[in-house]
Amino acid sequence: MTRPKTAVQLIGDINPSQIYPTTLGPAIWGLGWQAVRNKIRAGQLPRPSPLTPGSNREGWFGSQILEHRAKMQALAEQKAATNAARPKQPQPTAFKKKIKKVKLRTAARGAASA
């Protein structure tokens, strides 16, 4: 059985001292709830902390979210700079030829009955 989809509420500015529960993961990270869980397990997103000792509820501190976003922004800028410095590759000669399209014709009606 699949989990029912819930409406994701948009979050305003992230406050570094506020705790954001994992239920807001789709709104914070822009991913589905299962993708958020998978990325936490893989180490691609920061691990949430328990809200209280012995609690099953977890959440992220705003500072963790802001640090992760800053790392991703730096990575995006580095990737953009690398792509801008890369020389443009020439198009293969096989793609430069113009191919004339041939329109298919239906069989003559008289030939089918003969």
C-alpha angles and dihedrals in degrees: 000000000000124000114254114252115248127201111261112227116214118243122219123214116340113244110213093216097047125094117230115200120230089246086075090055095109091052094045100044101025093235135110119269094256093047089052091052092047093050091049090053091047092050095243093117127042115269112250120236126229112262092223133004110281093011124134090209115095136186146172126248113237089240090060091052093048092048091051092048091050091052091050091048091052090048091050092050091049091049092049091050091050092049092048091052093049113101117241113257118232118245114255114256091236089067095048095070117098112229117207111226116232116214113224116233126211118238116266112267094225093053092057094058096045 
